[in-house]
Amino acid sequence: MRGRGLALAAGYRMGQRQAEEQRAPEEAYRQQPAQAAAPPKEDVIAQIEKLSELHQSGALTDEEYAAAKRKLLE
């Protein structure tokens, strides 16, 4: 009886492991962060206009302005 109990326990554990392996890809998919939604085009345009104003006022260098604009357009 004791040997049969160990065999049943081993089989149970193996079944649990297989079930976990099957759930792993599904759970990994659920845990992925959601893609950030792209901001509306109007918002991007408004932000570029603000950047342009800052650039023209001298608050942003040419390089800073170009980098910020490129980041918004990605």
Distance bins in CASP14 RR format, pairs under 12 A and 6 or more apart:
PFRMAT RR
TARGET T0000
AUTHOR 0000-0000-0000
RMODE 2
METHOD distances of the structure
MODEL  1
1 7 0 0 0 0 0 1 0 0 0 0 0
1 8 0 0 0 0 0 1 0 0 0 0 0
2 8 0 0 0 0 0 1 0 0 0 0 0
2 9 0 0 0 0 0 1 0 0 0 0 0
3 9 0 0 0 0 1 0 0 0 0 0 0
3 10 0 0 0 0 1 0 0 0 0 0 0
4 10 0 0 0 0 0 1 0 0 0 0 0
4 11 0 0 0 0 0 1 0 0 0 0 0
5 11 0 0 0 0 1 0 0 0 0 0 0
5 12 0 0 0 0 1 0 0 0 0 0 0
5 13 0 0 0 0 0 1 0 0 0 0 0
6 12 0 0 0 0 0 1 0 0 0 0 0
6 13 0 0 0 0 0 1 0 0 0 0 0
7 13 0 0 0 0 0 1 0 0 0 0 0
7 14 0 0 0 0 0 1 0 0 0 0 0
8 14 0 0 0 0 0 1 0 0 0 0 0
8 15 0 0 0 0 0 1 0 0 0 0 0
9 15 0 0 0 0 0 1 0 0 0 0 0
9 16 0 0 0 0 0 1 0 0 0 0 0
10 16 0 0 0 0 0 1 0 0 0 0 0
10 17 0 0 0 0 0 1 0 0 0 0 0
11 17 0 0 0 0 1 0 0 0 0 0 0
11 18 0 0 0 0 1 0 0 0 0 0 0
11 19 0 0 0 0 0 1 0 0 0 0 0
12 18 0 0 0 0 0 1 0 0 0 0 0
12 19 0 0 0 0 0 1 0 0 0 0 0
13 19 0 0 0 0 0 1 0 0 0 0 0
13 20 0 0 0 0 0 1 0 0 0 0 0
14 20 0 0 0 0 0 1 0 0 0 0 0
14 21 0 0 0 0 0 1 0 0 0 0 0
15 21 0 0 0 0 1 0 0 0 0 0 0
15 22 0 0 0 0 0 1 0 0 0 0 0
16 22 0 0 0 0 0 1 0 0 0 0 0
16 23 0 0 0 0 0 1 0 0 0 0 0
17 23 0 0 0 0 0 1 0 0 0 0 0
17 24 0 0 0 0 0 1 0 0 0 0 0
18 24 0 0 0 0 0 1 0 0 0 0 0
19 26 0 0 0 0 0 1 0 0 0 0 0
19 27 0 0 0 0 0 1 0 0 0 0 0
20 26 0 0 0 0 0 1 0 0 0 0 0
20 27 0 0 0 0 1 0 0 0 0 0 0
21 27 0 0 0 0 0 1 0 0 0 0 0
21 28 0 0 0 0 0 1 0 0 0 0 0
22 28 0 0 0 0 0 1 0 0 0 0 0
23 29 0 0 0 0 0 1 0 0 0 0 0
23 30 0 0 0 0 0 1 0 0 0 0 0
23 31 0 0 0 0 0 1 0 0 0 0 0
24 30 0 0 0 0 0 1 0 0 0 0 0
24 31 0 0 0 0 0 1 0 0 0 0 0
25 31 0 0 0 0 0 1 0 0 0 0 0
25 32 0 0 0 0 0 1 0 0 0 0 0
26 32 0 0 0 0 0 1 0 0 0 0 0
36 74 0 0 0 0 0 1 0 0 0 0 0
37 43 0 0 0 0 0 1 0 0 0 0 0
38 44 0 0 0 0 1 0 0 0 0 0 0
38 72 0 0 0 0 0 1 0 0 0 0 0
38 73 0 0 0 0 0 1 0 0 0 0 0
38 74 0 0 0 0 1 0 0 0 0 0 0
39 45 0 0 0 0 1 0 0 0 0 0 0
39 46 0 0 0 0 1 0 0 0 0 0 0
39 47 1 0 0 1 0 0 0 0 0 0 0
39 48 0 0 0 0 0 1 0 0 0 0 0
39 71 0 0 0 0 0 1 0 0 0 0 0
39 72 0 0 0 0 1 0 0 0 0 0 0
39 73 0 0 0 0 0 1 0 0 0 0 0
39 74 0 0 0 0 0 1 0 0 0 0 0
40 46 0 0 0 0 1 0 0 0 0 0 0
40 47 0 0 0 0 0 1 0 0 0 0 0
41 47 0 0 0 0 0 1 0 0 0 0 0
41 48 0 0 0 0 0 1 0 0 0 0 0
41 72 0 0 0 0 0 1 0 0 0 0 0
41 73 0 0 0 0 0 1 0 0 0 0 0
42 48 0 0 0 0 0 1 0 0 0 0 0
42 49 0 0 0 0 0 1 0 0 0 0 0
43 49 0 0 0 0 0 1 0 0 0 0 0
43 50 0 0 0 0 0 1 0 0 0 0 0
43 72 0 0 0 0 1 0 0 0 0 0 0
44 50 0 0 0 0 0 1 0 0 0 0 0
44 51 0 0 0 0 0 1 0 0 0 0 0
44 68 0 0 0 0 0 1 0 0 0 0 0
44 69 0 0 0 0 1 0 0 0 0 0 0
44 70 0 0 0 0 0 1 0 0 0 0 0
44 71 0 0 0 0 0 1 0 0 0 0 0
44 72 1 0 1 0 0 0 0 0 0 0 0
44 73 1 0 0 1 0 0 0 0 0 0 0
44 74 0 0 0 0 0 1 0 0 0 0 0
45 51 0 0 0 0 0 1 0 0 0 0 0
45 52 0 0 0 0 0 1 0 0 0 0 0
45 69 0 0 0 0 0 1 0 0 0 0 0
45 72 0 0 0 0 1 0 0 0 0 0 0
45 73 0 0 0 0 0 1 0 0 0 0 0
46 52 0 0 0 0 0 1 0 0 0 0 0
46 53 0 0 0 0 0 1 0 0 0 0 0
46 72 0 0 0 0 0 1 0 0 0 0 0
47 53 0 0 0 0 0 1 0 0 0 0 0
47 54 0 0 0 0 0 1 0 0 0 0 0
47 65 0 0 0 0 0 1 0 0 0 0 0
47 68 0 0 0 0 1 0 0 0 0 0 0
47 69 0 0 0 0 1 0 0 0 0 0 0
47 71 0 0 0 0 1 0 0 0 0 0 0
47 72 1 0 1 0 0 0 0 0 0 0 0
47 73 0 0 0 0 0 1 0 0 0 0 0
48 54 0 0 0 0 0 1 0 0 0 0 0
48 55 0 0 0 0 0 1 0 0 0 0 0
48 60 0 0 0 0 0 1 0 0 0 0 0
48 65 0 0 0 0 1 0 0 0 0 0 0
48 66 0 0 0 0 0 1 0 0 0 0 0
48 68 0 0 0 0 1 0 0 0 0 0 0
48 69 1 0 1 0 0 0 0 0 0 0 0
48 70 0 0 0 0 0 1 0 0 0 0 0
48 71 0 0 0 0 0 1 0 0 0 0 0
48 72 1 0 0 1 0 0 0 0 0 0 0
48 73 0 0 0 0 1 0 0 0 0 0 0
49 55 0 0 0 0 0 1 0 0 0 0 0
49 56 0 0 0 0 0 1 0 0 0 0 0
49 69 0 0 0 0 0 1 0 0 0 0 0
49 72 0 0 0 0 0 1 0 0 0 0 0
50 56 0 0 0 0 0 1 0 0 0 0 0
50 57 0 0 0 0 0 1 0 0 0 0 0
50 59 0 0 0 0 0 1 0 0 0 0 0
50 60 0 0 0 0 0 1 0 0 0 0 0
50 65 0 0 0 0 0 1 0 0 0 0 0
50 68 0 0 0 0 1 0 0 0 0 0 0
50 69 0 0 0 0 0 1 0 0 0 0 0
50 72 0 0 0 0 0 1 0 0 0 0 0
51 57 0 0 0 0 0 1 0 0 0 0 0
51 58 0 0 0 0 0 1 0 0 0 0 0
51 59 0 0 0 0 1 0 0 0 0 0 0
51 60 1 0 0 1 0 0 0 0 0 0 0
51 61 0 0 0 0 0 1 0 0 0 0 0
51 62 0 0 0 0 0 1 0 0 0 0 0
51 64 0 0 0 0 1 0 0 0 0 0 0
51 65 1 0 1 0 0 0 0 0 0 0 0
51 66 0 0 0 0 1 0 0 0 0 0 0
51 67 0 0 0 0 1 0 0 0 0 0 0
51 68 1 0 1 0 0 0 0 0 0 0 0
51 69 1 0 1 0 0 0 0 0 0 0 0
51 70 0 0 0 0 0 1 0 0 0 0 0
51 71 0 0 0 0 1 0 0 0 0 0 0
51 72 1 0 0 1 0 0 0 0 0 0 0
51 73 0 0 0 0 0 1 0 0 0 0 0
52 58 0 0 0 0 0 1 0 0 0 0 0
52 59 0 0 0 0 0 1 0 0 0 0 0
52 60 0 0 0 0 1 0 0 0 0 0 0
52 62 0 0 0 0 0 1 0 0 0 0 0
52 65 1 0 0 1 0 0 0 0 0 0 0
52 66 0 0 0 0 0 1 0 0 0 0 0
52 68 0 0 0 0 0 1 0 0 0 0 0
52 69 0 0 0 0 1 0 0 0 0 0 0
52 72 0 0 0 0 0 1 0 0 0 0 0
53 59 0 0 0 0 1 0 0 0 0 0 0
53 60 0 0 0 0 1 0 0 0 0 0 0
53 65 0 0 0 0 0 1 0 0 0 0 0
54 60 1 0 1 0 0 0 0 0 0 0 0
54 61 0 0 0 0 0 1 0 0 0 0 0
54 62 0 0 0 0 0 1 0 0 0 0 0
54 64 0 0 0 0 1 0 0 0 0 0 0
54 65 1 0 0 1 0 0 0 0 0 0 0
54 68 0 0 0 0 1 0 0 0 0 0 0
54 69 0 0 0 0 0 1 0 0 0 0 0
55 61 0 0 0 0 1 0 0 0 0 0 0
55 62 1 0 0 1 0 0 0 0 0 0 0
55 63 0 0 0 0 0 1 0 0 0 0 0
55 64 1 0 0 1 0 0 0 0 0 0 0
55 65 1 0 1 0 0 0 0 0 0 0 0
55 66 0 0 0 0 1 0 0 0 0 0 0
55 67 0 0 0 0 0 1 0 0 0 0 0
55 68 0 0 0 0 1 0 0 0 0 0 0
55 69 0 0 0 0 1 0 0 0 0 0 0
56 62 0 0 0 0 0 1 0 0 0 0 0
56 65 0 0 0 0 1 0 0 0 0 0 0
57 65 0 0 0 0 0 1 0 0 0 0 0
58 64 0 0 0 0 1 0 0 0 0 0 0
58 65 0 0 0 0 1 0 0 0 0 0 0
59 65 0 0 0 0 1 0 0 0 0 0 0
59 68 0 0 0 0 0 1 0 0 0 0 0
60 66 0 0 0 0 1 0 0 0 0 0 0
60 67 0 0 0 0 1 0 0 0 0 0 0
60 68 1 0 0 1 0 0 0 0 0 0 0
60 69 0 0 0 0 1 0 0 0 0 0 0
61 67 0 0 0 0 1 0 0 0 0 0 0
61 68 0 0 0 0 0 1 0 0 0 0 0
62 68 0 0 0 0 0 1 0 0 0 0 0
62 69 0 0 0 0 0 1 0 0 0 0 0
63 69 0 0 0 0 0 1 0 0 0 0 0
63 70 0 0 0 0 0 1 0 0 0 0 0
64 70 0 0 0 0 0 1 0 0 0 0 0
64 71 0 0 0 0 0 1 0 0 0 0 0
65 71 0 0 0 0 0 1 0 0 0 0 0
65 72 0 0 0 0 0 1 0 0 0 0 0
66 72 0 0 0 0 0 1 0 0 0 0 0
66 73 0 0 0 0 0 1 0 0 0 0 0
67 73 0 0 0 0 0 1 0 0 0 0 0
67 74 0 0 0 0 0 1 0 0 0 0 0
68 74 0 0 0 0 0 1 0 0 0 0 0
END
